[in-house]
Amino acid sequence: MKTGHAATQQRRVRPLSCPSCRGTLRYDLVETLLSTNRGYQFPRIGMLWCARCEQTLSVELPEYPPECSCDAHLETDLADHAAIPCKLQLVSVIFESCARCGQVREVYLNH
């Protein structure tokens, strides 16, 4: 039995077209607005979205900074929809950040 390299088995493959409408996909870097208990933040995210049906398919942090050393729990916050260029947005962009210093650690979609 032949197995592939572990990194290729874990890599996410981006679709070539929208799974809902088969429209053209775009990948844009977007500055979002995040309101937290520590104030406002403006994290940048990479966003894969459909130009035809205006739905977000995936989000990611364009770069991952070294983790802070605060030893605090993570807080979960929603991004403001005004920063997301999809008019018919059916999903929420969720951020996880350090409760002490506010460093964004992860971003994902809530369907």
SULDAWO-V948846 format. One record per helix or strand of 2 or more residues. SS is the DSSP state (H for helix, E for strand). FROM is the first residue (numbers start at 1). LEN is the number of residues. If there is no record, write none. Layout:
((SS | FROM | LEN) (SS | FROM | LEN))
This chain:
((H | 6 | 5) (E | 24 | 8) (E | 34 | 3) (E | 39 | 3) (E | 44 | 7) (E | 56 | 5) (E | 74 | 6) (H | 81 | 3) (E | 92 | 7) (E | 104 | 7))
